[in-house]
Amino acid sequence: MLFVLLLGLASIPAFAGSAVVGSVAGSLNATVGGQPLLPNSVIFSGDSLKVRDGATVIALASGSRLVFGRETEARFLREGNEVTVLLGEGNVSVYHPEGSAEVRVNANNVSIAPAPGFKTLGEVAMLNGAIMVTSKEGSLRVEGNGSPVEVATGKTITIGSRMARAPRPQGGGQGLGGGGSTALEAGALGAGAAAAILAGIGISRANDARDAANAANATAGKADADAVAADADAKAATDAANAAEATANSVGCALNNFNDQLTGGGLASPYNPPAGQPCPPFSGGS
């Protein structure tokens, strides 16, 4: 199911330039060349990736996708259309569409690549030189010391750190060319690789959510500014209306006073002030 989710990552358009490896679809606590790795950054041939307590998802120009788990170090090379990941430590999960350009993982003098003609989902994990290769779908071809080995769907092989023998299927009681502790390490690596896929997907979605939140905050900020401006305009309009009403009342009261002067109060006043705003007493002579 985790690998099915991996397929849902947005595709990245083809890149121009022979040195371009791919683009960062999501990243957390990772650096390239010592600099923090940001989403949508471009990865070039020769770049070195370090993931600490996080994960990184890289979409290759060919359509393949790579998910690097925590505590992983890797370097990227591109020759022609082929991309090679030099895995120094940690784990990487690979999604490789059928018919796309070749991608391979080199780890401790062992080469792991999707078999031609298949859509492939697989994991490569390495700790202290010991390697575990798992195929979830399709087939992975492992080449190194000895005859090549095809890792079929649902199978896992382990390779000892000394490369004393060819890769062999993992079976009952078999470890990574050593004691029981290395077998436990292999299990932990497998869990870490699976967790890396989920983390990578989560990072990609978190980045989208953060962008949406930033846009929403910007919209809300503009709305707040607009509301403050509207309040100011409304207050100014109210003040202007009050001033206009006071002026009109003063004019009306002046008319009343003028009427009193002319008629001696014998005619009704032509102006009635609003309730609560009586005209001041007329102080002129009669």
C-alpha positions as CSV (number, residue, x, y, z in Angstrom):
1,M,0.0,0.0,0.0
2,L,2.9,2.4,0.8
3,F,4.3,1.9,-2.7
4,V,0.8,2.5,-4.2
5,L,0.8,5.9,-2.4
6,L,4.3,6.6,-3.8
7,L,2.8,6.4,-7.3
8,G,0.5,9.3,-6.5
9,L,3.4,11.8,-6.4
10,A,3.0,14.5,-9.0
11,S,5.0,13.8,-12.1
12,I,7.9,16.1,-12.9
13,P,8.3,17.4,-16.5
14,A,11.4,16.4,-18.5
15,F,14.5,18.5,-17.7
16,A,16.9,20.0,-20.1
17,G,20.6,19.7,-19.6
18,S,22.7,16.5,-19.4
19,A,23.9,17.2,-15.8
20,V,20.4,17.4,-14.3
21,V,19.3,14.4,-12.3
22,G,15.9,15.4,-11.1
23,S,13.9,17.6,-8.8
24,V,13.1,17.5,-5.0
25,A,9.4,16.7,-4.5
26,G,9.7,16.9,-0.7
27,S,12.4,17.1,2.0
28,L,12.8,17.3,5.7
29,N,16.1,17.7,7.6
30,A,18.3,17.1,4.6
31,T,21.1,18.9,2.9
32,V,22.9,18.9,-0.5
33,G,26.5,20.1,-0.5
34,G,26.0,21.3,3.1
35,Q,23.1,23.6,2.2
36,P,19.5,23.0,3.4
37,L,17.5,21.1,0.7
38,L,14.3,22.9,-0.3
39,P,11.3,21.5,-2.3
40,N,11.6,22.0,-6.1
41,S,15.4,22.3,-5.8
42,V,17.2,20.8,-8.8
43,I,19.6,17.9,-8.2
44,F,22.7,17.8,-10.5
45,S,25.2,15.0,-11.3
46,G,27.9,15.1,-8.6
47,D,25.6,16.4,-5.8
48,S,25.9,14.8,-2.4
49,L,22.8,14.2,-0.2
50,K,22.7,13.9,3.5
51,V,19.4,13.1,5.3
52,R,19.4,13.2,9.1
53,D,16.2,12.7,11.1
54,G,13.9,13.1,8.1
55,A,13.4,12.0,4.5
56,T,13.7,13.2,0.9
57,V,11.7,12.4,-2.2
58,I,13.4,13.0,-5.6
59,A,11.6,12.7,-8.9
60,L,13.9,11.9,-11.8
61,A,13.5,13.3,-15.3
62,S,12.8,9.8,-16.6
63,G,9.7,9.4,-14.3
64,S,11.4,7.3,-11.7
65,R,11.2,8.3,-8.0
66,L,13.6,7.9,-5.2
67,V,12.8,8.1,-1.5
68,F,15.7,8.4,1.0
69,G,15.2,7.6,4.6
70,R,16.7,8.9,7.8
71,E,20.4,8.8,8.4
72,T,21.2,8.3,4.7
73,E,24.1,9.5,2.7
74,A,24.2,9.3,-1.1
75,R,25.8,10.9,-4.2
76,F,24.3,11.2,-7.7
77,L,25.9,10.6,-11.1
78,R,24.4,10.9,-14.5
79,E,25.9,9.4,-17.7
80,G,23.8,9.9,-20.8
81,N,20.2,9.0,-19.7
82,E,21.4,6.7,-16.9
83,V,21.2,7.9,-13.3
84,T,23.3,6.2,-10.6
85,V,22.8,6.6,-6.8
86,L,26.0,5.9,-4.9
87,L,24.6,4.9,-1.5
88,G,27.1,5.4,1.3
89,E,24.8,4.6,4.3
90,G,21.1,4.4,5.0
91,N,18.3,3.3,2.7
92,V,16.6,4.3,-0.6
93,S,13.3,3.1,-2.1
94,V,13.0,3.1,-5.9
95,Y,9.9,3.4,-8.1
96,H,10.8,2.7,-11.8
97,P,8.2,2.9,-14.5
98,E,8.3,0.3,-17.3
99,G,10.3,1.5,-20.3
100,S,11.9,4.6,-18.6
101,A,15.6,5.4,-18.6
102,E,17.8,3.2,-16.4
103,V,18.4,4.0,-12.8
104,R,20.7,2.0,-10.5
105,V,21.9,2.0,-6.9
106,N,25.5,1.2,-6.2
107,A,26.3,0.2,-2.6
108,N,29.6,-1.2,-1.4
109,N,30.7,-2.4,-4.9
110,V,27.2,-4.0,-5.4
111,S,25.0,-2.7,-8.3
112,I,21.2,-2.9,-8.0
113,A,19.0,-2.0,-11.0
114,P,15.4,-2.7,-12.1
115,A,15.2,-5.5,-14.6
116,P,14.4,-4.2,-18.1
117,G,10.7,-4.4,-19.2
118,F,9.1,-4.3,-15.8
119,K,7.6,-1.6,-13.6
120,T,9.6,-2.0,-10.4
121,L,9.2,-1.1,-6.8
122,G,12.1,-2.0,-4.5
123,E,14.3,-1.1,-1.5
124,V,18.0,-1.0,-0.9
125,A,19.3,-0.6,2.6
126,M,22.8,-0.5,3.9
127,L,24.3,-0.4,7.4
128,N,28.0,-0.8,8.3
129,G,28.6,-2.2,4.8
130,A,25.9,-4.9,5.0
131,I,23.2,-4.6,2.2
132,M,19.6,-5.8,2.0
133,V,17.7,-5.7,-1.3
134,T,13.9,-6.2,-1.4
135,S,11.6,-6.3,-4.5
136,K,8.0,-5.3,-3.9
137,E,7.0,-5.4,-7.5
138,G,8.8,-6.3,-10.7
139,S,12.4,-7.6,-10.4
140,L,15.8,-6.2,-9.3
141,R,19.0,-7.4,-10.8
142,V,21.9,-7.5,-8.3
143,E,25.5,-7.7,-9.6
144,G,28.7,-7.8,-7.6
145,N,31.0,-10.5,-6.4
146,G,29.8,-13.6,-8.2
147,S,27.0,-14.4,-10.6
148,P,24.2,-11.9,-11.0
149,V,21.0,-12.5,-8.9
150,E,17.5,-11.6,-9.9
151,V,15.4,-10.6,-6.9
152,A,11.7,-11.4,-7.8
153,T,8.6,-9.8,-6.4
154,G,8.2,-10.3,-2.7
155,K,11.8,-11.6,-2.3
156,T,14.7,-10.2,-0.2
157,I,18.4,-11.0,-0.4
158,T,21.2,-10.0,2.0
159,I,24.8,-9.4,1.3
160,G,27.6,-9.5,3.9
161,S,29.8,-6.5,4.4
162,R,33.0,-8.5,3.4
163,M,31.6,-9.5,0.0
164,A,33.1,-13.0,0.6
165,R,30.3,-14.7,-1.3
166,A,27.7,-14.0,-3.9
167,P,24.3,-12.6,-2.9
168,R,22.0,-15.4,-1.6
169,P,18.3,-15.5,-0.8
170,Q,17.4,-14.6,2.8
171,G,16.0,-17.7,4.5
172,G,15.5,-19.2,7.9
173,G,18.4,-18.4,10.2
174,Q,20.4,-16.6,7.5
175,G,21.7,-13.1,8.3
176,L,24.0,-10.6,6.7
177,G,27.0,-12.9,6.6
178,G,27.3,-12.7,10.4
179,G,25.5,-13.4,13.7
180,G,22.0,-12.8,14.9
181,S,22.6,-9.1,15.6
182,T,23.1,-8.3,11.9
183,A,19.9,-10.2,11.1
184,L,18.1,-7.9,13.5
185,E,19.8,-4.9,11.8
186,A,18.4,-6.1,8.5
187,G,14.9,-6.2,9.8
188,A,15.3,-2.7,11.2
189,L,16.6,-1.4,7.8
190,G,13.6,-2.9,6.0
191,A,11.2,-1.1,8.4
192,G,13.2,2.1,8.0
193,A,12.9,1.9,4.2
194,A,9.2,1.4,4.4
195,A,8.9,4.3,6.9
196,A,10.9,6.5,4.5
197,I,8.2,6.1,1.8
198,L,5.5,7.1,4.2
199,A,7.6,10.0,5.5
200,G,8.4,11.1,1.9
201,I,4.7,11.2,1.0
202,G,3.9,13.0,4.2
203,I,6.6,15.6,3.5
204,S,5.3,16.2,0.0
205,R,1.8,16.7,1.3
206,A,3.0,18.8,4.2
207,N,4.8,21.1,1.8
208,D,1.6,21.5,-0.2
209,A,-0.4,22.1,3.0
210,R,2.1,24.7,4.1
211,D,2.0,26.5,0.8
212,A,-1.8,26.5,1.0
213,A,-1.7,27.8,4.6
214,N,0.7,30.6,3.6
215,A,-1.6,31.6,0.8
216,A,-4.6,31.5,3.2
217,N,-2.7,33.6,5.7
218,A,-1.7,36.1,3.0
219,T,-5.4,36.3,2.0
220,A,-6.5,36.7,5.6
221,G,-3.9,39.4,6.2
222,K,-5.2,41.3,3.1
223,A,-8.7,40.8,4.3
224,D,-7.8,42.2,7.7
225,A,-6.1,45.2,6.1
226,D,-9.1,45.8,3.9
227,A,-11.4,45.5,7.0
228,V,-9.3,48.1,8.9
229,A,-9.4,50.4,5.9
230,A,-13.2,49.9,5.6
231,D,-13.7,50.7,9.3
232,A,-11.6,53.9,8.9
233,D,-13.7,54.9,5.8
234,A,-16.9,54.2,7.7
235,K,-15.8,56.3,10.7
236,A,-14.8,59.1,8.4
237,A,-18.2,58.9,6.6
238,T,-20.0,58.9,10.0
239,D,-18.0,61.9,11.2
240,A,-18.8,63.7,7.9
241,A,-22.5,62.9,8.3
242,N,-22.6,64.2,11.9
243,A,-20.8,67.4,10.8
244,A,-23.3,67.9,8.0
245,E,-26.2,67.3,10.3
246,A,-24.8,69.8,12.8
247,T,-24.3,72.4,10.1
248,A,-27.9,71.9,8.8
249,N,-29.2,72.3,12.3
250,S,-27.3,75.5,12.8
251,V,-28.6,76.8,9.5
252,G,-32.2,75.9,10.5
253,C,-31.9,77.5,13.9
254,A,-30.5,80.6,12.3
255,L,-33.6,80.7,10.1
256,N,-35.8,80.4,13.2
257,N,-34.0,83.3,14.8
258,F,-34.3,85.4,11.6
259,N,-38.1,84.6,11.5
260,D,-38.5,85.7,15.1
261,Q,-36.8,89.0,14.3
262,L,-39.0,89.7,11.4
263,T,-42.4,88.6,12.9
264,G,-41.8,89.1,16.5
265,G,-42.7,85.5,17.1
266,G,-46.1,85.9,15.5
267,L,-45.6,83.3,12.8
268,A,-44.7,79.6,13.3
269,S,-41.1,78.8,13.0
270,P,-40.2,77.4,9.5
271,Y,-37.7,74.9,11.0
272,N,-38.1,72.1,13.5
273,P,-34.7,70.8,14.9
274,P,-34.2,67.0,15.3
275,A,-35.1,65.4,18.6
276,G,-32.4,66.0,21.1
277,Q,-30.9,68.9,19.2
278,P,-32.9,72.0,20.2
279,C,-32.0,75.4,18.9
280,P,-30.1,77.6,21.4
281,P,-32.2,80.5,22.7
282,F,-32.1,83.6,20.5
283,S,-30.1,86.3,22.2
284,G,-30.6,89.2,19.7
285,G,-32.7,92.3,20.3
286,S,-36.4,92.5,19.5
